[in-house]
Amino acid sequence: MNLNILGYAIYLVITGIIIVRVGRICYNNGNIFVSSLIPDHEDLCHKANQILLVGYYLLNLGYCAMTLISWEKIMSVDELIEVIALKSAIIIGTIAIMHYLNIFVLTKYIQKLI
């Protein structure tokens, strides 16, 4: 059996679950955060948060799919686990960086409007 195909499937399932879960948490909590930054514009806050969520999904899922082309041939189960762990860690780190940059940019932008 080709271990790369198995690795791709495991990697995409793991990262897909992480991306969707984190996206939902950030979306739900982001509504409260954005609403506090722009009071009295509940509908605008909700729509802005939806756009952020779609962008988050597209960017992260696209990045996950693109990383598959950089995988070397996997020869053993140990190497399979190592590659999946490394690639998943990169995605988790990227999500964390994007989250904090997003909060920073939103906060600075809203402060300029107020």
C-alpha positions as a Markdown table, in Angstrom:
| # | Residue | x | y | z |
|---|---|---|---|---|
| 1 | Met | 0.0 | 0.0 | 0.0 |
| 2 | Asn | 1.2 | 3.5 | -0.8 |
| 3 | Leu | 1.8 | 5.2 | 2.5 |
| 4 | Asn | 1.6 | 8.7 | 0.9 |
| 5 | Ile | -2.1 | 8.2 | 0.0 |
| 6 | Leu | -2.8 | 7.0 | 3.6 |
| 7 | Gly | -0.9 | 10.0 | 4.9 |
| 8 | Tyr | -2.7 | 12.4 | 2.8 |
| 9 | Ala | -6.1 | 11.1 | 4.0 |
| 10 | Ile | -5.1 | 11.2 | 7.7 |
| 11 | Tyr | -3.5 | 14.6 | 7.3 |
| 12 | Leu | -6.5 | 16.1 | 5.6 |
| 13 | Val | -9.0 | 14.7 | 8.1 |
| 14 | Ile | -6.9 | 15.9 | 11.1 |
| 15 | Thr | -6.3 | 19.4 | 9.7 |
| 16 | Gly | -9.9 | 19.7 | 8.4 |
| 17 | Ile | -11.3 | 18.9 | 11.8 |
| 18 | Ile | -8.9 | 21.4 | 13.5 |
| 19 | Ile | -9.6 | 24.1 | 10.9 |
| 20 | Val | -13.4 | 23.8 | 11.1 |
| 21 | Arg | -13.4 | 23.6 | 14.9 |
| 22 | Val | -11.1 | 26.6 | 15.4 |
| 23 | Gly | -13.1 | 28.5 | 12.8 |
| 24 | Arg | -16.4 | 27.9 | 14.6 |
| 25 | Ile | -14.9 | 28.9 | 18.0 |
| 26 | Cys | -13.4 | 32.1 | 16.5 |
| 27 | Tyr | -16.6 | 32.9 | 14.7 |
| 28 | Asn | -18.8 | 32.5 | 17.7 |
| 29 | Asn | -16.5 | 34.5 | 20.0 |
| 30 | Gly | -15.6 | 36.9 | 17.2 |
| 31 | Asn | -19.2 | 38.1 | 17.0 |
| 32 | Ile | -19.0 | 39.3 | 20.6 |
| 33 | Phe | -15.5 | 40.9 | 20.0 |
| 34 | Val | -16.5 | 42.7 | 16.8 |
| 35 | Ser | -19.8 | 43.8 | 18.3 |
| 36 | Ser | -17.9 | 45.5 | 21.2 |
| 37 | Leu | -15.7 | 47.3 | 18.7 |
| 38 | Ile | -18.5 | 48.6 | 16.6 |
| 39 | Pro | -21.5 | 49.2 | 18.9 |
| 40 | Asp | -25.0 | 49.7 | 17.5 |
| 41 | His | -24.2 | 47.9 | 14.2 |
| 42 | Glu | -25.0 | 44.3 | 14.9 |
| 43 | Asp | -25.8 | 43.4 | 11.3 |
| 44 | Leu | -22.6 | 44.8 | 10.0 |
| 45 | Cys | -20.6 | 43.0 | 12.7 |
| 46 | His | -22.2 | 39.7 | 11.8 |
| 47 | Lys | -21.6 | 40.1 | 8.1 |
| 48 | Ala | -17.9 | 41.1 | 8.7 |
| 49 | Asn | -17.4 | 38.1 | 10.9 |
| 50 | Gln | -18.9 | 35.8 | 8.2 |
| 51 | Ile | -16.5 | 37.2 | 5.6 |
| 52 | Leu | -13.6 | 36.6 | 8.0 |
| 53 | Leu | -14.8 | 33.0 | 8.5 |
| 54 | Val | -15.0 | 32.3 | 4.8 |
| 55 | Gly | -11.6 | 33.8 | 4.2 |
| 56 | Tyr | -10.2 | 31.8 | 7.1 |
| 57 | Tyr | -11.6 | 28.5 | 5.7 |
| 58 | Leu | -10.4 | 29.3 | 2.1 |
| 59 | Leu | -6.9 | 30.2 | 3.1 |
| 60 | Asn | -6.3 | 27.4 | 5.5 |
| 61 | Leu | -7.9 | 24.6 | 3.5 |
| 62 | Gly | -6.2 | 25.8 | 0.4 |
| 63 | Tyr | -2.9 | 25.9 | 2.2 |
| 64 | Cys | -3.4 | 22.3 | 3.5 |
| 65 | Ala | -4.1 | 21.1 | 0.0 |
| 66 | Met | -1.1 | 22.9 | -1.4 |
| 67 | Thr | 1.3 | 21.3 | 1.1 |
| 68 | Leu | 0.5 | 17.9 | -0.2 |
| 69 | Ile | 2.7 | 18.5 | -3.3 |
| 70 | Ser | 5.8 | 19.0 | -1.1 |
| 71 | Trp | 5.6 | 15.6 | 0.6 |
| 72 | Glu | 8.5 | 13.2 | -0.2 |
| 73 | Lys | 7.9 | 9.5 | -0.7 |
| 74 | Ile | 7.1 | 7.9 | 2.7 |
| 75 | Met | 8.8 | 4.6 | 3.2 |
| 76 | Ser | 7.8 | 3.6 | 6.8 |
| 77 | Val | 5.0 | 4.0 | 9.3 |
| 78 | Asp | 7.4 | 5.9 | 11.6 |
| 79 | Glu | 8.1 | 8.4 | 8.8 |
| 80 | Leu | 4.4 | 8.6 | 8.1 |
| 81 | Ile | 3.6 | 9.6 | 11.7 |
| 82 | Glu | 6.5 | 12.1 | 11.7 |
| 83 | Val | 5.4 | 13.8 | 8.5 |
| 84 | Ile | 1.8 | 14.0 | 9.6 |
| 85 | Ala | 2.8 | 15.5 | 13.0 |
| 86 | Leu | 5.1 | 18.1 | 11.4 |
| 87 | Lys | 2.6 | 19.2 | 8.7 |
| 88 | Ser | -0.2 | 19.4 | 11.3 |
| 89 | Ala | 2.0 | 21.4 | 13.6 |
| 90 | Ile | 2.7 | 23.9 | 10.8 |
| 91 | Ile | -1.0 | 24.3 | 10.1 |
| 92 | Ile | -1.7 | 24.8 | 13.8 |
| 93 | Gly | 1.1 | 27.4 | 14.1 |
| 94 | Thr | -0.2 | 29.2 | 10.9 |
| 95 | Ile | -3.7 | 29.3 | 12.4 |
| 96 | Ala | -2.4 | 30.8 | 15.6 |
| 97 | Ile | -0.4 | 33.5 | 13.8 |
| 98 | Met | -3.4 | 34.4 | 11.6 |
| 99 | His | -5.7 | 34.6 | 14.5 |
| 100 | Tyr | -3.5 | 37.1 | 16.4 |
| 101 | Leu | -2.7 | 39.1 | 13.2 |
| 102 | Asn | -6.4 | 39.3 | 12.5 |
| 103 | Ile | -7.2 | 40.6 | 16.0 |
| 104 | Phe | -4.4 | 43.1 | 15.8 |
| 105 | Val | -5.5 | 44.4 | 12.3 |
| 106 | Leu | -9.2 | 44.6 | 13.3 |
| 107 | Thr | -8.4 | 46.5 | 16.6 |
| 108 | Lys | -6.1 | 49.0 | 14.8 |
| 109 | Tyr | -8.6 | 49.5 | 12.0 |
| 110 | Ile | -11.6 | 50.1 | 14.4 |
| 111 | Gln | -9.5 | 52.4 | 16.5 |
| 112 | Lys | -8.9 | 54.6 | 13.5 |
| 113 | Leu | -12.6 | 54.7 | 12.8 |
| 114 | Ile | -13.5 | 55.8 | 16.3 |
